[in-house]
Amino acid sequence: TLGVPHSGTYVVIAVSDDGSGIAPEAMPLVFEPFYTTKEVGQGSGLGLSMVYGFIKQSGGVVRVASEVGVGTKVRMYLPVDPGELETISSSAPASTDIAFARGQTILLVEDQTDVRDMAVALLEELGYQIVSVASPKEALEVIDSNAEIDLLFTDIVMPGALDGTALASEARAKKPSLPVLFTSGYAERAVFDEGDFNAADHLLAKPYRADQLAGAVARALGQR
């Protein structure tokens, strides 16, 4: 069922479709990072796992119900406690990561639409201006346009002639002071073995939580 997880007040975000549905054997794995039933290159399996992580870190719950040939329903429950939130906001020190965001512009490069959209939403919520593209080629076009970019935030493994490390090399050749933040779901050592950048560069592992994203971006911008 899709009932309320336990007592309390929640904001509920509900999404449903009338598509092909999820096979019963796949249901226990839908939130697993990198699990996907799509063909190679058509999906990373990170979208639902990132949604799950964001909801769980907020103390919420995700419910999924699906029937093959009928469709799927997803409900995301986010707890609401105005009194507790007021206490936290008035007594807790401001996060240095979030406080660092003062409208800087981030060029986000991510070929997976669901992951890109989620990252854009999180970064805009933190106060950054976002230019998002789906490929290194598009990113270089933005850089060549002389747009004001404060940080290049790029996935590493992407289809096409350029990957994220090659993009970073070309971007730095054009803008030597441009800080770079990489993200990838692959092992750090393997990703950097053949690139121009090593493990000393900023790397944010997928799937990441909102606070991990905020911290990584702030640190990268701080070493501009």
ABEGO torsion letter per residue (X at the ends): XABBABBEBBBBBBBBBABAEBBAAAAAAAABBGBBABBBGABAGAAAAAAAAAAAAAGBBBBBBBBBGAEBBBBBBBBBBAAAAAAAAAABBBBAAAAABAGBBBBBBBABAAAAAAAAAAAAAAGBBBBBBABAAAAAAAAAAGBBBABBBBBABBBEABBAAAAAAAAAAABAABBBBBBBABBAAAAAAABABBAABBBBBOBBBAAAAAAAAAAAAAAX
